[in-house]
Amino acid sequence: MKTLILIPAYNEAESIVSTMNSLYSVCPDIDYIVVNDGSKDDTAKLCKEHKFNFLDLPVNLGLVGAFQLGMQYASKHGYDAVIQFDADGQHLPEFISKLKETMKDENADIVIGSRFKSEKRSFSGRMIGSRIISFLIRLVSGVKLTDPTSGMRIYSKKLIEEFAWNKNYDPEPDTLAYLMRNGIKVVEIPVIMKEREGGESYLNITSAIRYMLRTSMSITIFGWFRKRGAMH
């Protein structure tokens, strides 16, 4: 299975080198692409200095834009699977092989690395939001996901094409809910994640609140107006 590691990066100068060194140490032969999402720090400079394979966006498009560009790269280069992998050091490359194995063994379209498959979520504000999103996804799709906001995932070839060229798709929980309602198989495996090493998250407190409200509305209301049907 020809697999690409897709690494969106926004202002990750503090962690991009250590993240890539960790990835190289565990998966020295795997293909990858870093998508520098218009970073204002030295992310692009470090990618050039270390000769990382990367795409350099001139402006910040956000996670959705960076992710879609990476999926288009994967589609054009004939990859069979794409693993979404954070640039901030939270994701551990030791779980990459398990993601690939589970996709094959379970015949899954998406496999999510879940922090909460084997342990309970806390009752922090962020985790309460995650619980609400999990509840809403189960309400509309009948599928229980313990970590729907996890950014560590593997996508099948069929979904590479969908995410690359369908403007209505993004790597967010509302799209997961929509896909599962249309027969896409999503499974989870337990993983361990570290704390962010540095850099800047796509979400701050204000945007996190807006994200929670938008996602809840999209799952429960707007999702029903999305065109249904079999995937291409």
C-alpha positions as CSV (number, residue, x, y, z in Angstrom):
1,M,0.0,0.0,0.0
2,K,1.7,3.2,-1.2
3,T,1.2,5.6,1.7
4,L,1.9,9.3,2.1
5,I,2.3,11.1,5.4
6,L,0.5,14.5,5.1
7,I,1.8,17.1,7.6
8,P,0.0,20.5,7.6
9,A,2.1,23.1,9.4
10,Y,1.3,26.6,10.5
11,N,3.9,28.5,12.6
12,E,5.6,25.2,13.7
13,A,9.2,26.4,13.7
14,E,9.6,25.3,17.3
15,S,8.7,21.7,16.5
16,I,8.9,20.9,12.8
17,V,12.5,19.7,12.9
18,S,12.0,17.4,15.9
19,T,8.8,16.1,14.5
20,M,10.5,15.2,11.2
21,N,13.5,13.7,13.0
22,S,11.1,11.5,15.1
23,L,9.3,10.4,11.9
24,Y,12.6,9.6,10.1
25,S,13.8,7.5,13.1
26,V,10.7,5.3,13.1
27,C,9.7,5.3,9.4
28,P,12.9,6.2,7.4
29,D,11.5,5.0,4.1
30,I,8.0,6.4,4.1
31,D,6.9,9.2,1.7
32,Y,5.7,12.4,3.3
33,I,4.8,16.0,2.3
34,V,4.8,19.0,4.7
35,V,2.3,21.7,3.7
36,N,3.5,25.0,5.1
37,D,0.3,26.9,5.4
38,G,1.5,30.5,5.0
39,S,3.5,30.4,8.3
40,K,4.7,33.8,9.6
41,D,7.6,32.3,11.4
42,D,10.6,30.3,10.1
43,T,8.7,27.1,9.3
44,A,9.4,27.4,5.5
45,K,13.0,28.4,6.1
46,L,13.7,25.3,8.3
47,C,12.0,23.1,5.7
48,K,14.4,24.5,3.1
49,E,17.5,24.2,5.3
50,H,16.7,20.6,6.2
51,K,15.6,19.7,2.6
52,F,12.2,18.5,3.8
53,N,9.8,17.6,1.0
54,F,7.3,20.4,1.3
55,L,4.7,22.6,-0.4
56,D,4.8,26.3,0.5
57,L,1.5,28.2,0.5
58,P,2.1,32.0,0.1
59,V,-0.9,32.8,2.4
60,N,-2.6,31.0,5.3
61,L,-5.5,29.0,4.1
62,G,-6.3,27.2,7.4
63,L,-6.2,23.5,8.0
64,V,-8.9,22.7,5.4
65,G,-7.0,24.4,2.6
66,A,-3.6,22.9,3.6
67,F,-5.2,19.4,4.0
68,Q,-6.9,19.6,0.6
69,L,-3.7,20.7,-1.1
70,G,-1.9,17.7,0.4
71,M,-4.7,15.4,-0.8
72,Q,-4.4,16.8,-4.3
73,Y,-0.7,16.0,-4.2
74,A,-1.5,12.5,-3.1
75,S,-4.0,12.0,-5.8
76,K,-1.7,13.3,-8.6
77,H,1.1,11.0,-7.4
78,G,-1.0,7.9,-7.2
79,Y,-1.0,7.1,-3.4
80,D,-3.2,4.4,-2.0
81,A,-3.5,5.9,1.4
82,V,-2.8,9.2,3.3
83,I,-2.0,9.5,6.9
84,Q,-2.7,12.9,8.5
85,F,0.0,13.7,11.0
86,D,0.5,16.9,13.1
87,A,3.6,19.0,12.9
88,D,3.6,20.0,16.5
89,G,5.0,16.8,18.0
90,Q,1.8,15.5,19.5
91,H,1.5,12.5,17.2
92,L,3.8,9.5,17.7
93,P,5.1,7.8,14.5
94,E,5.1,4.4,16.4
95,F,1.4,4.2,15.7
96,I,1.6,4.7,11.9
97,S,2.0,0.9,11.2
98,K,-1.0,0.1,13.3
99,L,-3.1,2.6,11.4
100,K,-2.1,0.9,8.1
101,E,-2.7,-2.6,9.5
102,T,-6.1,-1.7,10.8
103,M,-7.2,-0.2,7.5
104,K,-6.3,-3.4,5.7
105,D,-7.6,-5.8,8.4
106,E,-10.9,-4.0,8.9
107,N,-11.4,-2.9,5.3
108,A,-11.9,0.6,6.7
109,D,-12.1,3.8,4.7
110,I,-10.8,5.9,7.6
111,V,-9.0,4.8,10.8
112,I,-8.7,7.4,13.6
113,G,-6.0,7.3,16.3
114,S,-8.0,7.9,19.5
115,R,-6.7,9.2,22.7
116,F,-9.8,8.0,24.5
117,K,-10.3,4.5,23.2
118,S,-8.8,3.0,26.3
119,E,-9.1,5.8,28.8
120,K,-11.8,8.3,29.7
121,R,-11.8,12.0,28.7
122,S,-11.4,14.6,31.3
123,F,-14.1,17.2,32.1
124,S,-12.1,20.2,30.8
125,G,-13.8,22.6,28.6
126,R,-12.2,21.2,25.5
127,M,-13.1,17.6,26.4
128,I,-16.7,18.5,27.2
129,G,-16.8,19.9,23.7
130,S,-15.4,16.7,22.4
131,R,-18.0,14.7,24.3
132,I,-20.8,16.8,22.8
133,I,-19.5,16.3,19.3
134,S,-19.2,12.5,19.9
135,F,-22.8,12.5,21.1
136,L,-24.1,14.4,18.1
137,I,-22.2,12.2,15.6
138,R,-23.7,9.1,17.2
139,L,-27.1,10.7,17.2
140,V,-27.1,11.3,13.4
141,S,-24.9,8.3,12.2
142,G,-25.4,5.6,14.8
143,V,-21.6,5.3,15.1
144,K,-19.8,5.9,18.4
145,L,-16.5,7.8,18.0
146,T,-14.5,8.4,21.2
147,D,-12.1,11.0,19.6
148,P,-13.8,12.7,16.6
149,T,-11.4,15.7,16.7
150,S,-8.2,13.6,16.5
151,G,-6.0,14.7,13.7
152,M,-4.2,11.4,13.5
153,R,-6.0,9.5,10.7
154,I,-5.5,7.3,7.7
155,Y,-7.6,7.7,4.6
156,S,-8.2,5.2,1.8
157,K,-7.6,5.8,-1.9
158,K,-11.3,6.4,-2.5
159,L,-11.4,9.1,0.1
160,I,-8.1,10.7,-1.2
161,E,-10.0,11.5,-4.4
162,E,-13.1,12.8,-2.5
163,F,-11.1,15.1,-0.2
164,A,-8.8,16.2,-3.0
165,W,-11.4,17.4,-5.5
166,N,-14.7,17.8,-3.6
167,K,-14.9,21.3,-2.3
168,N,-17.5,20.3,0.3
169,Y,-15.2,17.9,2.2
170,D,-12.9,18.8,5.0
171,P,-11.1,16.9,7.8
172,E,-13.7,17.9,10.4
173,P,-16.2,15.9,12.6
174,D,-19.3,17.1,10.6
175,T,-17.8,15.6,7.4
176,L,-17.1,12.3,9.3
177,A,-20.7,12.2,10.3
178,Y,-21.9,12.9,6.8
179,L,-19.6,10.2,5.4
180,M,-20.7,7.6,7.9
181,R,-24.3,8.3,7.0
182,N,-23.4,7.5,3.4
183,G,-21.8,4.1,4.2
184,I,-18.2,5.0,4.8
185,K,-16.6,2.8,7.4
186,V,-14.7,4.6,10.1
187,V,-13.0,2.8,13.0
188,E,-10.7,3.9,15.8
189,I,-7.6,2.5,17.4
190,P,-6.1,3.5,20.8
191,V,-3.0,5.8,20.5
192,I,-0.9,7.9,22.9
193,M,-0.3,11.5,22.1
194,K,2.1,14.0,23.7
195,E,1.5,17.6,24.6
196,R,2.2,20.2,21.8
197,E,6.0,21.0,21.7
198,G,5.5,24.6,20.7
199,G,4.2,26.6,17.8
200,E,0.7,27.9,17.2
201,S,-2.5,25.8,17.1
202,Y,-5.1,26.4,14.4
203,L,-7.5,26.9,17.4
204,N,-7.3,29.6,20.1
205,I,-10.0,30.1,22.8
206,T,-12.2,32.3,20.6
207,S,-11.9,30.2,17.5
208,A,-12.5,27.0,19.5
209,I,-15.9,28.3,20.7
210,R,-16.8,29.3,17.2
211,Y,-15.6,25.9,16.0
212,M,-17.7,24.1,18.5
213,L,-20.9,26.0,17.6
214,R,-20.3,25.7,13.9
215,T,-19.6,22.0,14.1
216,S,-22.6,21.2,16.3
217,M,-24.9,23.1,13.8
218,S,-23.3,21.4,10.8
219,I,-23.7,17.9,12.3
220,T,-27.3,18.3,13.4
221,I,-28.8,20.7,10.9
222,F,-26.8,21.6,7.9
223,G,-25.5,18.1,7.4
224,W,-29.0,16.9,6.4
225,F,-29.0,19.3,3.4
226,R,-25.7,17.9,2.0
227,K,-26.2,15.9,-1.1
228,R,-26.4,12.2,-0.2
229,G,-25.3,9.3,-2.3
230,A,-22.6,6.8,-2.9
231,M,-19.0,7.9,-3.0
232,H,-17.4,8.1,-6.4
